[in-house]
Structure formats: C-alpha cells, structure tokens
Amino acid sequence: MKRQNTDLLFLASSNFSSSPPRFQQCPRSSKNPKSPSSEDFTATDFIFTSSSLQPTSEDFTATVSVLVINFFTASVQQSLNHQSKHKQIMALSGKLIGYIEICKKGDVFHDLFRHNPNDIAIMSPDKIHACELVDGDRGAVGSLVHWHYTHEGKKKVDKAIIEAVNEENHMIVFDVIEGSDLKDGLYKTFKVILHTEKKGDAQVITLTLEFEKLDVSVPWPTSFMDWFCHMLKDIDGHGSQH
C-alpha cells in the first residue's frame, strides 16, 4: 500500500504513570486541514513533527522514548547541580552575632568608631595600635581606613571601607577589602557591622560579622568575634573610669 505523504503532528505526554507515555497522531491534509487546538496539549507536553513519510509505530515509540528519557535525565541532573551549588554557597557564607551590654551611651561608641578611631588605641592598646585614614573624609561613607591591630599574637593590618552609616540607629558598616586573613586565602568577603541601641534600661552593642569563606575547611571567625568583643569591653571600661 502506498503511504500517504502528509504532515504529521505527534504528541508525547510527560505525565508518567503506570502506563507508558500516550501518543496522539493528528494527520493534516487537504481533507483534514484542522490542526489540534491548544486545549489538546498541556504545559508538560512535548511536540514532535515530521514533514516526510509517516514512520512506523515501532520507530516512533523508540525515538520518543529516547528523547523523553534524555530530557528527564538532563532535567534531574540540572536540578541536582543547582541544589549542590546552593548547598555549597550556604556552607561558605555565614554570620556571627554578638551582644555586649555597655555603660556608655550608643552615640559615644558610634562617634568613636566613625570619627575618632585612633582614640581606640588609647583605650585598648594591646589590641588596636593605630587607625589611618587613607582615602576620603574621616567618617564619610566610601572612606578607606587602615586598621593596625594584634590578633592571636600576630600584628595585622586590615583595609576597610565605610560602606554605610545610620546616625539615627547608631550603625556603621565596615567592608574589609584587604587584610591579613583575606591575604592568607581564608575569606572572600568580610564585613563588620556595629549597631548600638537601648534595650530596656541597658545600652547594647550588636556586633555582626558577615563573611564568605573561600573553602569549606576555613573555620568560622569565632576567635575574631571574641577578640572584638573584648576590645569593646576595654573601650567601655576605659570610659567608665572617668
């Protein structure tokens, strides 16, 4: 029997169940020019077209099965890769938050770190040695500051930019763009956020360290958090003596 040379439209559904994928053959010719409407398809259907001779059912089933399997294999692999990448990012990024109750008012601490950081070397000399203004105006957003300090028995220098300031909430954000730990290949990003507020009858400094490690083996900066908290207590203790 001579095969009819028509345009064939085939539909393969991705809704897998106990039965195999369903296929629908819709011949289009001069006698049957009407094409299937959009209602015949779902969002998860795959369309295959052929403008040549009609293939046999065995050839079509085998071809579509391979296409469907390849599609779902790629989709599953892509999903697994996305989940793995997301978990890796979550494992590298972190945040540490510390709360220190102080005797001083919040604006005193805020003004100290923003406008007079060199005075910290007087209040906590074993930790902070100097604070140099390298670029910009003192205390201005975007200004670059070099912090000279000793941590874990080692003298270090961090280059930090004042990223943001909120006078009303007594908050300042330092973005460390270069430093001893960054040079040593420990952290990709590192930010120090100081926020002073009144809680009940007490004044509290909230110290937040936001960071992204270069490798999952890099430890969390808990040692630096402890060091910073003790430095804040030194400042508060120095002020309470006057």
C-alpha positions as CSV (number, residue, x, y, z in Angstrom):
1,M,0.0,0.0,0.0
2,K,1.3,3.5,-0.9
3,R,2.0,5.6,2.1
4,Q,0.2,9.0,2.3
5,N,2.7,11.9,2.1
6,T,1.2,14.2,4.8
7,D,2.4,16.5,7.5
8,L,2.2,14.5,10.8
9,L,2.0,16.0,14.3
10,F,2.8,13.8,17.3
11,L,2.2,14.5,21.0
12,A,4.1,12.8,23.8
13,S,2.9,13.5,27.3
14,S,5.4,13.7,30.2
15,N,2.8,12.7,32.8
16,F,4.3,9.3,33.6
17,S,2.2,6.7,35.5
18,S,1.9,3.0,35.4
19,S,1.0,3.2,31.7
20,P,3.6,4.3,29.1
21,P,3.5,7.8,27.6
22,R,0.5,8.4,25.4
23,F,0.9,9.4,21.8
24,Q,-1.7,11.1,19.5
25,Q,-1.4,11.1,15.8
26,C,-3.1,14.0,14.0
27,P,-2.8,13.9,10.2
28,R,-3.1,17.2,8.4
29,S,-4.0,17.1,4.7
30,S,-6.3,19.0,2.4
31,K,-9.2,16.7,3.5
32,N,-8.4,17.3,7.2
33,P,-6.7,20.7,7.4
34,K,-7.8,21.4,11.0
35,S,-4.9,21.3,13.5
36,P,-5.3,20.3,17.1
37,S,-6.3,23.2,19.3
38,S,-4.3,24.4,22.3
39,E,-6.8,22.5,24.5
40,D,-5.3,19.3,23.2
41,F,-2.0,20.0,24.9
42,T,-0.8,20.6,28.4
43,A,2.1,22.6,29.7
44,T,4.3,19.5,30.1
45,D,3.6,18.0,26.6
46,F,6.4,17.7,24.0
47,I,5.7,18.2,20.4
48,F,7.4,16.2,17.6
49,T,6.7,17.0,13.9
50,S,7.6,15.2,10.7
51,S,7.0,16.5,7.2
52,S,8.1,13.3,5.5
53,L,6.6,9.8,5.3
54,Q,4.8,8.5,8.3
55,P,7.2,6.4,10.5
56,T,6.1,3.1,11.8
57,S,4.8,2.9,15.4
58,E,7.9,0.9,16.5
59,D,10.3,3.6,15.1
60,F,8.2,6.4,16.6
61,T,7.9,4.8,20.0
62,A,11.7,4.1,20.3
63,T,12.6,7.6,19.1
64,V,10.2,9.4,21.5
65,S,11.3,7.2,24.4
66,V,14.9,8.1,23.9
67,L,14.0,11.8,23.7
68,V,11.9,11.8,26.8
69,I,14.5,9.8,28.8
70,N,17.2,12.2,27.7
71,F,15.1,15.2,28.6
72,F,14.3,14.0,32.1
73,T,17.9,12.8,32.7
74,A,19.1,16.3,31.8
75,S,16.4,18.0,34.0
76,V,17.2,15.8,37.0
77,Q,21.0,16.4,36.6
78,Q,20.4,20.2,36.3
79,S,18.3,20.1,39.4
80,L,20.9,18.2,41.4
81,N,23.7,20.6,40.2
82,H,21.6,23.6,41.3
83,Q,20.9,22.0,44.7
84,S,24.6,21.1,45.2
85,K,25.7,24.6,44.2
86,H,23.1,26.2,46.6
87,K,24.3,24.0,49.5
88,Q,27.9,24.9,48.8
89,I,27.1,28.6,48.8
90,M,25.2,28.2,52.1
91,A,28.1,26.3,53.6
92,L,30.6,29.0,52.6
93,S,28.5,32.1,53.7
94,G,28.0,32.8,57.4
95,K,27.1,35.3,60.0
96,L,28.1,35.7,63.6
97,I,26.3,38.0,66.0
98,G,27.4,39.1,69.5
99,Y,25.7,41.3,72.1
100,I,27.7,43.4,74.5
101,E,26.0,45.4,77.3
102,I,27.7,48.7,77.8
103,C,27.6,51.6,80.3
104,K,28.2,54.3,77.7
105,K,25.5,55.8,75.5
106,G,25.3,54.5,72.0
107,D,26.2,57.7,70.3
108,V,29.6,57.8,72.1
109,F,30.6,54.4,70.7
110,H,29.2,55.3,67.3
111,D,31.1,58.6,67.2
112,L,34.3,56.8,68.3
113,F,34.3,54.3,65.6
114,R,33.3,56.7,62.9
115,H,35.1,59.9,63.6
116,N,37.8,59.1,66.3
117,P,39.0,55.5,65.8
118,N,42.6,56.5,66.8
119,D,41.4,57.0,70.3
120,I,40.6,53.3,70.5
121,A,44.4,52.7,70.6
122,I,44.5,54.6,73.9
123,M,41.5,52.6,75.3
124,S,42.6,49.2,74.1
125,P,46.3,49.5,73.4
126,D,47.1,45.7,73.4
127,K,44.6,45.2,70.6
128,I,44.4,48.4,68.5
129,H,47.6,50.2,67.6
130,A,46.5,52.8,65.0
131,C,43.9,53.7,62.5
132,E,45.0,55.6,59.4
133,L,42.7,57.5,57.0
134,V,44.0,56.6,53.6
135,D,41.3,58.0,51.3
136,G,38.2,60.2,51.6
137,D,37.0,62.3,54.6
138,R,37.1,61.0,58.1
139,G,33.8,59.2,58.9
140,A,32.4,59.6,55.4
141,V,30.8,56.7,53.5
142,G,33.3,55.4,51.0
143,S,36.4,56.5,53.0
144,L,39.2,54.0,53.3
145,V,40.8,53.2,56.6
146,H,43.8,51.1,57.6
147,W,43.4,49.3,61.0
148,H,46.6,48.2,62.7
149,Y,46.0,45.6,65.4
150,T,47.2,42.5,67.1
151,H,45.1,39.3,67.0
152,E,46.2,35.9,68.2
153,G,49.7,37.2,68.9
154,K,50.2,38.5,65.3
155,K,50.3,42.1,64.1
156,K,47.9,42.6,61.3
157,V,46.6,45.3,59.0
158,D,43.1,45.5,57.5
159,K,42.0,47.8,54.8
160,A,38.3,48.7,55.4
161,I,35.8,50.9,53.6
162,I,33.0,52.6,55.5
163,E,30.1,51.1,53.5
164,A,27.1,52.5,55.3
165,V,26.3,54.8,58.2
166,N,23.0,55.3,60.0
167,E,23.2,58.1,62.6
168,E,19.7,57.6,63.9
169,N,20.3,54.0,64.7
170,H,24.0,54.4,65.6
171,M,25.0,51.9,63.0
172,I,28.2,51.7,60.9
173,V,29.3,49.0,58.4
174,F,32.9,48.3,57.6
175,D,33.7,46.3,54.4
176,V,37.1,44.7,54.7
177,I,38.5,44.7,51.2
178,E,42.0,43.6,52.1
179,G,43.6,42.2,55.2
180,S,45.9,39.5,56.8
181,D,43.2,36.8,56.8
182,L,42.0,37.8,53.3
183,K,45.6,37.7,52.0
184,D,46.0,34.2,53.6
185,G,43.2,33.0,51.5
186,L,40.6,32.4,54.2
187,Y,37.7,34.7,53.3
188,K,36.4,36.1,50.0
189,T,34.3,38.8,51.7
190,F,34.3,40.1,55.3
191,K,32.1,42.8,56.9
192,V,31.9,44.2,60.4
193,I,28.7,45.8,61.5
194,L,28.3,47.8,64.7
195,H,24.9,48.8,65.9
196,T,24.2,50.4,69.3
197,E,20.7,50.6,70.8
198,K,18.9,50.8,74.1
199,K,17.2,47.6,75.3
200,G,15.2,48.2,78.4
201,D,17.4,50.1,80.9
202,A,20.6,48.8,79.2
203,Q,22.7,50.0,76.3
204,V,23.6,47.1,74.0
205,I,26.1,46.9,71.1
206,T,25.2,44.4,68.4
207,L,28.3,43.2,66.7
208,T,27.7,41.3,63.4
209,L,30.4,39.6,61.3
210,E,29.2,38.7,57.8
211,F,31.6,36.6,55.7
212,E,32.1,34.2,52.8
213,K,34.8,31.6,53.2
214,L,36.9,30.6,50.2
215,D,36.8,26.9,51.2
216,V,34.6,24.8,53.5
217,S,37.6,23.9,55.6
218,V,38.1,27.5,56.7
219,P,36.9,27.9,60.3
220,W,34.3,30.4,61.4
221,P,35.8,33.6,62.7
222,T,34.8,32.9,66.3
223,S,38.3,33.9,67.6
224,F,38.0,37.3,65.9
225,M,34.5,37.7,67.4
226,D,35.8,37.1,70.9
227,W,38.7,39.5,70.3
228,F,36.4,42.2,69.1
229,C,34.0,41.8,72.0
230,H,36.9,42.1,74.5
231,M,38.1,45.2,72.7
232,L,34.6,46.8,73.0
233,K,34.6,45.9,76.8
234,D,38.0,47.6,77.0
235,I,36.6,50.8,75.5
236,D,33.5,50.7,77.8
237,G,35.7,50.1,80.8
238,H,38.0,52.9,80.0
239,G,35.1,55.3,79.7
240,S,33.6,54.2,83.0
241,Q,36.7,55.3,84.9
242,H,36.1,59.0,84.0
